[in-house]
Amino acid sequence: MRIDIDAFNVLQVLVEEGSFAKASERLHKAQSAVSYQVKKLEQHLGVTLFNRDHYRAELTPEGKVILAEGQRLLQHLANIEHLASRYSQGWEPKLELIIDGALPMEPIMSALKLMSEHNIPTKIQLNMEFLGGVQHRFEREQADLMLVKDYRTGPSYHPKPLPTITSVLVAARLHPLSQRRDISLPELQQHVELTIEDSSPGKRARDEMQFGGDKVFYLSGFIMKKNALLKGLGFGWMPDFLITEELANGELTAIDFVGGNRFSFTPQLVSTSERPLGRAGQLFTELILQEFALYQQQQTGLSGAGLG
């Protein structure tokens, strides 16, 4: 015999009303039906829930504990019904995002904040990878969206371009490369190059932006790379949004490399038709495009102000 879940609601009303007669009126049930429902629950649990020696319907100590647990159960059921209702409206249970650590986090966090203000039922998981590791994890975990610097395209992929990001080839102020002009590739290769480790498993292909020297230090993220650059450990590419202050105050200097010290790329927000986006994925797509556009406007404004 299973417990009648509705019986816990009857217990709650009995306690609030103080008598079987008033409880039956509120529940629109016959008093005998209410009494039978409580008695059946007591028999099933083997516990006396109400003290019937008093004028008011009062719970026994055991009844108070069981009612408290029953209330939690009713709340859990209400939560399940609420979630089911939201899911039936097209909200997916989970949204998984894989992002490249070379992208600015500010617009991503702004989009997630706006998502939270919609009070949606979808659980959001955000994971960071680098280079080929972004697509590898996107495919391995069958994630919903990836924000990626570069990827191997395919017929099922649906990319949306994000604003262009510029990287600068830099070294610390006192690094030898910061003191020289018209630096050739062989000269550059004599120094330690700092680069980000590809987070995909297996044998890594060399990043196309590496310079091919023998002295290469692989680091696990841009914060570590930035610290290494500031220490004068080597030279390397950095997204300009991460070193705006250091370039302005001269702690880092753009290297005068003959092949150029800046390159730009257009990151992509990618989904796949194999895993169609639900309402949360569609909403995040709209918000991330909006927030990246605002971020680009702010950065352009700051650059203009700096030039002025």
RONUZA-387156 format. One record per residue: residue number from 1; x, y, z of N, C-alpha, C in turn. Coordinates in steps of 0.2 Angstrom, whole numbers, plus 2048, in hexadecimal, padded with zeros to 3 digits. Layout:
% residues N
NUM_X_Y_Z_X_Y_Z_X_Y_Z
...
//
This chain:
% residues 308
1_804_7FA_800_800_800_800_804_806_800
2_803_80B_7FC_807_811_7FB_804_816_7FF
3_808_81B_802_805_821_805_801_825_801
4_7FB_828_804_7F7_82C_800_7FA_833_801
5_7FD_836_7FC_801_83C_7FD_7FC_842_7FF
6_7F6_842_7FD_7F1_847_7FE_7F0_847_806
7_7F1_841_809_7F0_841_810_7F4_846_814
8_7FA_848_812_7FE_84D_815_7FB_854_815
9_7F8_855_80F_7F4_85B_80F_7EE_85C_813
10_7EB_856_814_7E5_856_819_7E8_857_820
11_7EE_854_822_7F1_855_828_7F2_85D_82A
12_7F5_860_824_7F6_867_825_7F0_86B_826
13_7EB_86A_823_7E4_86D_823_7E1_86C_82A
14_7E2_866_82D_7DF_864_833_7E3_868_839
15_7E9_869_838_7ED_86D_83D_7EB_874_83D
16_7EA_877_837_7E9_87E_836_7E2_87F_838
17_7DD_87B_837_7D6_87C_839_7D4_87A_840
18_7D8_875_842_7D7_873_849_7D1_86E_84B
19_7CE_86C_846_7C8_867_847_7C7_863_840
20_7C4_85D_841_7C3_859_83B_7BD_85D_837
21_7B8_860_83B_7B2_863_837_7B4_869_833
22_7B9_86D_836_7BB_873_832_7BF_871_82C
23_7C3_86C_82D_7C8_869_828_7C4_867_822
24_7BE_863_824_7BA_860_81F_7B7_865_81A
25_7B5_86B_81E_7B2_870_81A_7B7_873_815
26_7BD_875_818_7C2_878_814_7C4_873_80E
27_7C4_86D_80F_7C6_868_80A_7C1_866_805
28_7BA_868_807_7B4_866_803_7B4_85F_803
29_7B5_85C_809_7B4_854_80A_7AF_853_810
30_7AC_84D_810_7A9_84B_815_7AD_84A_81B
31_7AB_84B_821_7AF_84A_827_7B2_843_828
32_7AD_83F_826_7AF_838_827_7B5_836_822
33_7B5_839_81C_7BA_838_817_7C1_83A_81A
34_7C1_840_81D_7C7_843_820_7C9_83E_825
35_7C5_83C_82A_7C7_838_82F_7CA_831_82D
36_7C6_82F_827_7C9_828_824_7D0_829_821
37_7D1_82F_81E_7D7_830_81B_7DD_830_820
38_7DC_834_825_7E1_834_82B_7E2_82D_82E
39_7DC_82A_82F_7DD_823_833_7E1_81E_82E
40_7DF_81F_828_7E3_81A_823_7EA_81B_823
41_7EC_822_823_7F3_824_823_7F6_821_82A
42_7F3_822_82F_7F6_820_836_7F7_818_836
43_7F2_814_833_7F3_80D_832_7F8_80B_82E
44_7F9_80F_828_7FF_80D_824_805_80E_827
45_806_814_82B_80C_816_82E_80D_812_834
46_808_810_838_809_80D_83E_80A_812_844
47_808_818_843_809_81D_847_803_821_848
48_801_823_84F_7FC_828_850_7FE_82F_84F
49_7FA_832_84A_7FC_839_848_7F9_83E_84C
50_7F2_83D_84E_7EE_842_852_7ED_840_858
51_7ED_844_85D_7EA_843_864_7E3_845_864
52_7DE_840_865_7D7_841_864_7D4_842_86B
53_7D8_843_870_7D5_844_877_7D4_84B_878
54_7D6_850_874_7D5_857_874_7D0_859_870
55_7CD_85F_872_7C8_862_86E_7CB_864_867
56_7D1_867_866_7D4_869_860_7D8_863_85D
57_7D8_862_857_7DC_85D_854_7E3_85E_854
58_7E7_85B_859_7EE_85C_85A_7F2_856_858
59_7F8_858_855_7FC_853_853_800_850_859
60_801_84A_858_806_847_85D_80D_849_85B
61_812_848_860_819_849_85E_81B_846_858
62_819_83F_857_81B_83C_851_817_83F_84B
63_811_841_84C_80D_844_847_811_84A_844
64_813_84E_849_817_855_847_81D_853_842
65_821_84E_844_826_84C_840_824_84A_839
66_81F_846_839_81D_843_833_81A_848_82E
67_816_84D_831_813_852_82D_818_857_82A
68_81E_858_82E_823_85C_82B_826_859_825
69_827_852_826_82A_84F_820_825_84F_81A
70_81F_84E_81C_81A_84E_817_819_855_813
71_81A_85A_817_81A_861_814_820_861_80F
72_826_85F_811_82C_85F_80C_82A_85B_806
73_827_855_807_825_851_801_820_855_7FC
74_81B_858_7FF_817_85C_7FB_81A_862_7F8
75_81F_865_7FB_823_86A_7F8_827_867_7F2
76_82A_862_7F3_82E_85E_7ED_829_85D_7E7
77_823_85A_7E9_81E_859_7E4_81C_85F_7E0
78_81B_865_7E4_819_86B_7E1_81F_86D_7DC
79_825_86C_7DE_82B_86F_7DA_82B_86B_7D4
80_82A_864_7D4_82A_860_7CF_825_862_7CA
81_81F_863_7CC_819_866_7C8_81B_86C_7C4
82_81E_871_7C8_820_877_7C5_825_876_7C0
83_82A_872_7C1_830_871_7BC_82D_86D_7B6
84_828_869_7B7_825_865_7B1_821_86A_7AD
85_81E_86F_7B1_81A_874_7AD_81F_878_7A9
86_824_87A_7AC_829_87F_7A8_82C_87B_7A2
87_82E_874_7A3_831_870_79E_82C_86F_798
88_826_86E_79A_821_86E_795_820_874_791
89_822_879_793_822_880_78F_828_880_78B
90_82D_87B_78B_832_87B_786_839_87D_78A
91_839_87E_790_83F_87F_794_843_878_795
92_849_877_792_84D_871_793_850_870_79A
93_850_86A_79D_853_869_7A4_85A_86C_7A5
94_85E_86C_79F_865_86E_7A0_868_871_79A
95_86C_876_79B_86F_879_795_877_879_797
96_87B_876_792_882_875_793_886_87A_78E
97_88A_87E_791_88E_882_78D_895_881_78D
98_899_881_788_8A0_880_788_8A3_886_785
99_8A8_88A_788_8AA_890_786_8B2_890_785
100_8B5_893_781_8BC_894_780_8BE_899_785
101_8C4_898_788_8C6_89C_78D_8C9_8A3_78A
102_8CA_8A3_783_8CD_8A9_780_8C7_8AE_77F
103_8C1_8AD_781_8BC_8B1_780_8BA_8B5_786
104_8B8_8BC_786_8B7_8C0_78C_8B1_8BD_790
105_8B2_8BD_796_8AC_8BA_79B_8A7_8BF_79C
106_8A8_8C5_79C_8A4_8CA_79E_89D_8C9_79A
107_89D_8C9_794_896_8C9_791_893_8C2_792
108_897_8BD_793_894_8B6_794_891_8B6_79B
109_894_8B9_7A0_891_8B9_7A7_88B_8BE_7A7
110_88B_8C3_7A3_885_8C8_7A2_87F_8C4_79F
111_881_8C0_79A_87B_8BC_797_878_8B7_79C
112_87D_8B4_7A0_87A_8AF_7A5_876_8B2_7AB
113_878_8B8_7AD_875_8BC_7B2_86E_8BE_7AF
114_86D_8C0_7A9_867_8C1_7A6_862_8BB_7A6
115_866_8B5_7A4_862_8AF_7A4_85F_8AD_7AB
116_863_8AF_7B0_861_8AD_7B7_85B_8B1_7B9
117_85A_8B7_7B6_855_8BC_7B8_84E_8BA_7B5
118_84F_8B5_7B0_849_8B2_7AD_846_8AD_7B1
119_849_8AB_7B6_847_8A6_7BB_845_89F_7B7
120_849_89D_7B3_847_897_7AF_849_891_7B3
121_846_88B_7B1_848_885_7B5_84E_881_7B3
122_851_883_7AD_856_880_7AA_85D_881_7AE
123_860_87B_7AF_867_87B_7B3_86C_87D_7AD
124_870_882_7AF_875_884_7AA_87C_882_7AC
125_880_87E_7A8_887_87C_7AA_88C_87F_7A5
126_891_883_7A7_896_886_7A3_89C_883_7A4
127_8A0_881_79F_8A6_87E_79F_8AB_882_79B
128_8B1_883_79D_8B6_886_799_8BC_881_796
129_8BD_882_790_8C3_87E_78D_8C7_883_789
130_8CC_880_786_8D0_884_781_8D2_881_77B
131_8D2_885_775_8D3_883_76F_8CF_87D_76D
132_8D2_877_76B_8CF_871_768_8CA_86E_76E
133_8CC_86F_774_8C8_86C_77A_8C1_86F_77A
134_8C0_875_777_8B9_877_777_8B4_872_773
135_8B6_871_76D_8B2_86D_769_8B2_866_76B
136_8B8_863_76D_8B8_85D_770_8B3_85B_775
137_8B3_860_77A_8AE_85F_780_8A7_860_77D
138_8A6_865_779_89F_866_776_89C_860_773
139_8A1_85C_770_89E_856_76C_89E_850_771
140_8A3_850_776_8A3_84A_77A_89D_84A_77F
141_89C_850_782_896_851_787_890_852_784
142_890_853_77D_889_854_779_886_85B_77C
143_88A_860_77D_888_866_780_884_86A_77B
144_881_86F_77D_87C_873_779_87F_878_775
145_883_87C_778_886_882_775_88E_882_776
146_892_884_771_899_886_773_89A_88D_770
147_89E_891_774_8A1_897_772_8A8_896_771
148_8AA_896_76A_8B0_893_768_8B4_898_764
149_8BB_898_764_8BF_89C_760_8BF_899_759
150_8C0_893_759_8C1_88F_752_8BE_888_753
151_8BC_885_74E_8B9_87E_74F_8B9_87B_748
152_8B8_874_748_8B7_871_741_8B0_871_740
153_8AE_874_73A_8A7_874_739_8A4_86E_736
154_89D_86E_736_89A_868_733_893_86A_731
155_88F_865_72E_888_867_72B_883_868_730
156_884_866_737_87F_866_73C_881_86C_740
157_886_870_73F_888_875_744_885_87C_741
158_882_880_746_87F_886_744_883_88C_748
159_888_88F_745_88C_894_748_888_89B_748
160_88A_89F_74D_888_8A6_74D_88E_8AA_74F
161_890_8AF_74A_896_8B3_74C_895_8B7_752
162_89A_8B8_756_89B_8BD_75B_8A0_8C2_759
163_8A0_8C8_75D_8A4_8CD_75B_8AB_8CB_75B
164_8AF_8CE_756_8B6_8CD_755_8BA_8CE_75C
165_8BF_8CA_75D_8C4_8CB_763_8CB_8CB_760
166_8CF_8D0_763_8D6_8D1_761_8DA_8CE_766
167_8E0_8CB_764_8E5_8C9_768_8EB_8CD_766
168_8EF_8CE_76B_8F5_8D2_76B_8FC_8CE_76D
169_901_8CE_769_907_8CB_76A_90B_8CF_76F
170_90C_8CD_775_90F_8D1_77B_914_8CE_77E
171_918_8D2_782_91D_8D0_787_91E_8D5_78C
172_921_8D4_792_921_8D9_797_926_8DE_795
173_925_8E4_798_929_8EA_797_930_8E9_797
174_933_8E5_79B_93A_8E4_79B_93D_8DE_798
175_938_8DA_794_93A_8D4_790_93E_8D7_78A
176_943_8D3_788_948_8D5_783_944_8D7_77C
177_93E_8D3_77B_93A_8D4_775_937_8DB_775
178_936_8DE_77B_932_8E4_77B_937_8EA_77A
179_93E_8E8_77A_943_8EE_779_945_8EE_771
180_942_8E9_76D_945_8E9_766_940_8EB_761
181_942_8EC_75B_93D_8EE_756_93E_8EA_750
182_939_8E9_74C_939_8E5_746_93C_8DE_747
183_939_8DB_74C_93B_8D4_74E_939_8CF_749
184_93E_8CB_746_93D_8C6_742_93A_8BF_745
185_938_8BB_741_935_8B4_744_93B_8B0_747
186_941_8B0_744_947_8AC_748_948_8B0_74E
187_948_8B6_74F_94A_8BA_755_944_8B8_75A
188_93E_8B8_758_939_8B6_75D_939_8AF_75F
189_93B_8AB_75B_93C_8A4_75D_942_8A2_762
190_946_8A7_763_94B_8A6_768_949_8A7_76F
191_943_8A9_770_940_8AB_777_93A_8A6_778
192_939_8A6_77F_934_8A1_781_92D_8A4_77F
193_929_89F_77C_922_8A1_77A_91D_89E_77F
194_919_8A2_781_913_8A0_786_90D_89F_782
195_90A_899_783_904_898_77F_8FF_894_784
196_8F9_893_781_8F4_890_785_8F4_888_783
197_8F3_884_788_8F3_87D_786_8EC_87B_784
198_8EC_877_77E_8E6_875_77B_8E3_870_780
199_8DD_871_782_8DA_86C_787_8D7_866_785
200_8D7_865_77E_8D5_85F_77B_8DA_859_77D
201_8D7_853_77D_8DC_84D_77F_8E0_84B_779
202_8E5_847_77A_8E9_844_775_8EE_849_772
203_8F1_847_76D_8F7_84B_76A_8F4_852_767
204_8F7_857_769_8F4_85E_768_8F8_860_761
205_8F4_863_75D_8F7_867_757_8F9_86E_759
206_8FE_870_756_901_877_758_8FC_87C_756
207_8FB_881_75B_8F6_886_759_8F9_88A_753
208_8F5_88C_74F_8F7_88F_749_8FB_896_74A
209_8F9_899_750_8FC_89F_752_903_89F_755
210_905_899_757_90B_898_75A_911_899_755
211_917_89B_757_91C_89D_753_921_897_751
212_921_891_754_925_88C_752_92C_88B_755
213_92D_88F_75A_933_88F_75E_934_889_762
214_93A_887_765_93B_881_769_939_883_770
215_939_889_772_938_88B_779_930_88D_77A
216_92C_889_77C_925_88A_77D_923_887_783
217_91F_88C_787_91C_88A_78E_915_88A_78C
218_912_884_78E_90B_883_78E_907_885_794
219_903_889_794_8FF_88B_79B_8F8_889_79A
220_8F5_889_7A0_8EE_886_7A0_8E8_88B_7A0
221_8EA_891_79F_8E5_897_79F_8E8_89D_79E
222_8E4_8A2_79C_8E6_8A9_79B_8E8_8AD_7A1
223_8E5_8AB_7A6_8E8_8AF_7AD_8EF_8AD_7AE
224_8F0_8A6_7AE_8F7_8A4_7AF_8FC_8A7_7AA
225_8F9_8A7_7A3_8FE_8AA_79E_8FF_8B1_79F
226_8FA_8B5_7A1_8FB_8BC_7A2_900_8BD_7A8
227_900_8B9_7AD_905_8BA_7B3_90C_8B8_7B0
228_90C_8B3_7AC_913_8B1_7AA_916_8B7_7A5
229_912_8BA_7A1_914_8BF_79D_916_8C5_7A1
230_913_8C7_7A7_914_8CC_7AB_91B_8CB_7AF
231_91C_8C5_7B0_923_8C3_7B3_928_8C3_7AE
232_927_8C4_7A8_92C_8C4_7A3_92F_8BD_7A1
233_92B_8B8_7A2_92D_8B1_7A0_92D_8B0_799
234_929_8B3_795_929_8B2_78E_925_8B7_78A
235_923_8B6_784_91E_8BA_780_919_8B6_77E
236_913_8B9_77C_90E_8B5_779_908_8B9_777
237_903_8B6_774_8FD_8B9_772_8F8_8BA_778
238_8F4_8C0_779_8EF_8C1_77E_8E9_8C4_77B
239_8E3_8C2_77D_8DD_8C6_77B_8DE_8CD_77E
240_8DD_8D2_77A_8DE_8D9_77C_8D9_8DB_782
241_8D3_8D8_783_8CF_8DA_788_8D2_8D8_78F
242_8D7_8D3_78F_8DA_8D1_795_8E0_8D5_797
243_8E2_8D9_793_8E8_8DC_794_8E8_8E4_793
244_8E2_8E6_793_8E1_8ED_791_8E5_8F2_796
245_8E4_8F1_79C_8E7_8F5_7A2_8EF_8F4_7A1
246_8F1_8EE_7A0_8F9_8ED_7A0_8FC_8F0_79A
247_8F8_8F0_794_8FB_8F4_78E_8FB_8FB_78F
248_8F6_8FE_793_8F5_905_794_8FB_907_798
249_8FC_903_79E_901_906_7A2_908_904_7A1
250_909_900_79B_910_8FE_799_913_8F8_79C
251_90F_8F4_7A0_911_8EE_7A3_912_8E9_79E
252_90E_8E9_799_90F_8E4_793_910_8E9_78D
253_913_8E6_788_915_8EA_782_913_8E6_77C
254_910_8E9_777_90F_8E5_770_916_8E4_76D
255_918_8DE_76B_91E_8DD_768_91E_8DF_761
256_924_8E2_75F_924_8E5_758_927_8DF_753
257_922_8DB_752_924_8D5_74E_922_8D7_747
258_927_8D5_742_926_8D7_73B_920_8D3_738
259_91D_8CE_73B_918_8CA_738_911_8CD_73B
260_912_8D2_73F_90C_8D5_742_90B_8D3_74A
261_908_8D8_74E_907_8D6_755_900_8D6_757
262_8FB_8D5_752_8F4_8D5_754_8F1_8D0_74F
263_8EC_8CC_751_8E8_8C8_74D_8E1_8C8_750
264_8DC_8C8_74B_8D5_8C8_74E_8D2_8C1_74B
265_8CD_8BF_74F_8C9_8B9_74E_8C2_8BB_750
266_8BD_8B7_74C_8B6_8B8_74D_8B4_8B1_751
267_8B3_8B2_757_8B0_8AC_75B_8A9_8AA_759
268_8A7_8A4_75A_8A0_8A2_758_89C_89F_75D
269_896_8A0_75D_891_89C_762_88E_897_75E
270_88F_891_760_88E_88B_75B_889_886_75F
271_884_884_75B_87F_87F_75E_87F_87A_758
272_87B_874_759_87B_86F_754_874_86D_754
273_872_86B_74D_86B_869_74C_86A_862_74F
274_86F_85E_751_86E_858_754_86C_859_75B
275_86D_85E_75E_86A_860_765_866_867_765
276_860_867_762_85D_86D_761_85C_871_768
277_85D_877_768_85D_87B_76E_855_87C_770
278_854_87C_777_84E_87D_77A_84D_885_77B
279_848_886_77F_847_88E_780_84D_891_784
280_850_88D_789_856_890_78C_85C_891_787
281_85D_88C_783_863_88D_77E_861_893_779
282_85B_894_777_859_899_773_85A_8A0_776
283_858_8A0_77D_858_8A6_780_860_8A8_782
284_864_8A3_783_86B_8A5_785_86E_8A7_77E
285_86C_8A4_778_86F_8A6_772_86E_8AE_771
286_867_8B0_772_865_8B7_771_869_8BB_776
287_86A_8B9_77C_86D_8BD_781_875_8BE_780
288_878_8B8_77E_87F_8B9_77D_881_8BD_777
289_87D_8BD_772_87E_8C1_76C_87D_8C9_76E
290_878_8CA_772_876_8D0_774_87C_8D3_779
291_87E_8CF_77D_883_8D1_782_88A_8D2_77F
292_88C_8CE_77A_892_8CF_777_892_8D5_772
293_88C_8D7_76F_88C_8DD_76C_88D_8E3_770
294_88A_8E3_776_88A_8E8_77B_892_8E9_77D
295_895_8E3_77E_89C_8E3_781_8A0_8E6_77B
296_89F_8E4_775_8A3_8E7_770_8A2_8EF_770
297_89C_8F1_770_89B_8F8_770_89F_8FC_776
298_89F_8F9_77C_8A2_8FB_782_8AA_8FC_781
299_8AD_8F6_77E_8B4_8F6_77C_8B6_8FB_777
300_8B2_8FC_772_8B3_901_76D_8B3_908_770
301_8AE_909_774_8AE_90F_778_8B4_911_77C
302_8B6_90C_780_8BC_90C_784_8C2_90E_780
303_8C3_90A_77A_8C8_90B_775_8C8_912_773
304_8C2_915_771_8C2_91C_76E_8C4_921_773
305_8C1_91F_77A_8C3_924_77F_8CA_924_780
306_8CE_91E_780_8D5_91E_781_8D9_922_77B
307_8D6_921_775_8D9_925_770_8D9_92C_770
308_8D3_92E_773_8D2_935_774_8D6_938_77A
//
